[in-house]
Amino acid sequence: MRDIFFALALGFAQPAYAQDSAAAAIQSTIQNQITAFQADDFTRAFTFASPMIKGIFGDAGNFGVMVQRGYPMVHRPSAVRMLDLRVEGGRQWQRVMITDAAGTTHLLDYLMLETADGWLIDAVQLLPQSGVGA
């Protein structure tokens, strides 16, 4: 009887473990890309982008310019905090709170794509400000 209970408990724990494992891998991908941006290593940062993103920008140089101009808080954050990971429409979204060099806090949603080689960033949405960090 105890063996049956253990087997059932183990079976219920596996989805939670899988989610924790996915969360760790997703957060690592995002953090590694941000670290590459901070070092102005746009070639490395581009490796964390999905094929769709790579197709849009073509090369690491164009991608780097877009990030510097459109997402300066990601290029030079003073703080990064991973928030909730959620599934919407079968897709993984990681919310990230980034504080820029001026101390302004921004919320971003990262759409993640699971590939045979690991997780890649498929899109980033800057969310409207609503008194975050106040």
Secondary structure, 3 states (H helix, E strand, C coil): CHHHHHHHHHHHHHHHHHHHHHHHHHHHHHHHHHHHHHCCCHHHHHCCECHHHHHHHCCHHHHHHHHHHHCHHHHCCCEEEEEEEEEECCEEEEEEEEECCCCCEEEEEEEEEEECCEEEEEEEEECCCCCCCC
